[in-house]
Amino acid sequence: MAEPTVAMPETHDMTTVVATAAPQQMMKTVEETRQRESYITPPVDIYETPDSLVVLADLPGIDTPQLEVRVDNNVLTLHGQTRHSMPGHTAYQEYTLVSFFRQFELSERIEQDQITADFKHGVLTLTLPKAAKAKPRAIAVNVA
């Protein structure tokens, strides 16, 4: 199950009223910054086969152009940006789409240059092939 998320506060005009000793009030403008971006850790299932590890990640609301999967310095990174796809102005909203971010540290037992990724119906399937030295093998027993 995914980690609990916290609703992002809406960005409003950051103008505040500051009371002074004078009977009149002065408007003070606070600098607006970009809206905070929230991430959740997508739930994954990891299966081991004789030849590879298979990672299934649930990424609802992600389109392929907003999905990034990469390996850098033995770290596999999953990053997805969600986008509302409804046309027009939102009149009422009970939930907000949240982006995904997750990283896995890979060992030398994985052939990092042969990792494949498939994305279908919101489920990302990563196949991480095992290196030859990590695959099970039979050892011949010599009779002396």
C-alpha positions as CSV (number, residue, x, y, z in Angstrom):
1,M,0.0,0.0,0.0
2,A,1.2,3.5,-0.8
3,E,2.4,5.8,1.9
4,P,-0.2,8.3,3.1
5,T,-0.3,11.6,1.2
6,V,-1.0,15.1,2.4
7,A,-3.1,17.3,0.2
8,M,-1.1,20.1,-1.3
9,P,-2.3,23.6,-0.3
10,E,-3.7,25.7,-3.1
11,T,-1.6,28.6,-4.2
12,H,-3.4,31.8,-3.3
13,D,-2.6,35.5,-3.6
14,M,-0.1,36.0,-0.8
15,T,-1.2,39.6,0.0
16,T,-1.6,40.2,3.7
17,V,-2.9,43.2,5.7
18,V,-0.5,44.6,8.3
19,A,-1.9,46.7,11.1
20,T,0.1,49.8,12.0
21,A,-0.1,52.4,14.7
22,A,-1.8,54.7,12.2
23,P,-5.6,54.2,11.8
24,Q,-5.1,53.2,8.2
25,Q,-3.9,49.8,7.1
26,M,-1.0,49.2,4.8
27,M,-0.9,46.3,2.2
28,K,2.2,44.2,2.3
29,T,2.9,41.8,-0.5
30,V,4.8,38.6,0.3
31,E,6.8,37.1,-2.5
32,E,5.0,34.1,-4.1
33,T,7.1,31.0,-4.7
34,R,6.4,28.0,-6.8
35,Q,3.9,25.6,-5.7
36,R,5.3,22.7,-3.6
37,E,5.4,19.4,-5.4
38,S,4.5,16.3,-3.5
39,Y,5.7,12.8,-4.2
40,I,4.5,9.4,-3.1
41,T,6.4,6.1,-3.2
42,P,4.6,3.9,-5.7
43,P,3.8,0.4,-4.4
44,V,5.9,-2.4,-6.1
45,D,6.0,-6.1,-6.3
46,I,9.4,-7.8,-7.0
47,Y,9.6,-11.3,-8.3
48,E,12.7,-13.4,-8.9
49,T,13.0,-15.8,-11.8
50,P,16.0,-18.0,-12.6
51,D,17.2,-15.4,-15.1
52,S,16.0,-12.0,-13.8
53,L,14.2,-9.9,-11.2
54,V,10.9,-8.5,-12.3
55,V,9.6,-5.3,-10.7
56,L,5.9,-4.3,-11.1
57,A,5.1,-0.7,-10.1
58,D,1.6,0.7,-9.9
59,L,1.6,4.2,-11.5
60,P,-2.0,5.3,-11.9
61,G,-2.5,8.7,-13.7
62,I,0.9,8.6,-15.5
63,D,1.3,8.9,-19.2
64,T,4.3,7.5,-20.9
65,P,5.8,10.9,-21.8
66,Q,5.7,11.9,-18.1
67,L,7.5,8.7,-17.0
68,E,11.2,8.5,-16.5
69,V,13.1,5.3,-15.7
70,R,16.9,5.5,-15.5
71,V,20.0,3.9,-14.0
72,D,22.8,6.0,-12.8
73,N,25.6,5.0,-10.5
74,N,23.9,1.7,-9.6
75,V,20.7,3.4,-8.7
76,L,17.4,2.6,-10.6
77,T,15.1,5.6,-10.5
78,L,11.4,5.7,-11.2
79,H,9.9,9.2,-11.6
80,G,6.5,10.1,-12.9
81,Q,4.7,13.4,-13.2
82,T,0.9,13.3,-13.1
83,R,-1.3,15.7,-15.1
84,H,-5.0,16.4,-15.0
85,S,-6.3,15.7,-18.4
86,M,-9.8,17.2,-18.1
87,P,-10.5,20.2,-20.2
88,G,-11.7,23.4,-18.7
89,H,-11.6,24.9,-15.2
90,T,-12.0,22.6,-12.1
91,A,-15.2,23.5,-10.3
92,Y,-14.8,21.0,-7.5
93,Q,-12.0,18.6,-6.6
94,E,-11.8,16.1,-3.7
95,Y,-8.4,14.7,-4.5
96,T,-5.2,15.8,-6.3
97,L,-2.9,13.8,-8.4
98,V,0.5,13.3,-6.9
99,S,3.7,12.5,-8.7
100,F,5.7,9.4,-8.0
101,F,9.3,8.9,-7.1
102,R,11.2,5.8,-6.0
103,Q,14.8,4.6,-6.1
104,F,16.4,1.1,-5.8
105,E,20.1,0.4,-5.3
106,L,21.3,-2.2,-7.8
107,S,24.1,-4.7,-7.1
108,E,26.7,-5.9,-9.6
109,R,24.6,-9.0,-10.0
110,I,22.2,-7.2,-12.4
111,E,23.1,-6.5,-16.0
112,Q,22.2,-2.8,-15.9
113,D,22.6,-2.2,-19.6
114,Q,20.0,-4.9,-20.4
115,I,17.1,-3.7,-18.2
116,T,13.8,-3.4,-20.1
117,A,10.7,-1.5,-19.3
118,D,7.1,-2.0,-20.4
119,F,4.2,0.2,-19.4
120,K,0.6,-0.9,-19.8
121,H,-2.7,0.2,-18.1
122,G,-0.8,2.1,-15.4
123,V,1.5,-0.7,-14.4
124,L,5.3,-0.5,-15.1
125,T,7.0,-3.8,-15.6
126,L,10.8,-3.7,-15.3
127,T,12.9,-6.8,-16.1
128,L,16.3,-6.7,-14.6
129,P,18.4,-9.6,-16.0
130,K,20.8,-11.3,-13.7
131,A,24.5,-11.3,-14.5
132,A,25.9,-14.7,-15.5
133,K,27.8,-15.0,-12.2
134,A,24.5,-14.5,-10.3
135,K,22.5,-17.2,-12.1
136,P,22.2,-20.6,-10.4
137,R,24.4,-23.3,-12.0
138,A,25.0,-26.9,-11.4
139,I,28.4,-28.0,-10.2
140,A,29.8,-31.2,-11.5
141,V,31.0,-33.6,-8.9
142,N,34.1,-35.6,-9.8
143,V,34.6,-39.0,-8.4
144,A,38.1,-39.7,-7.2
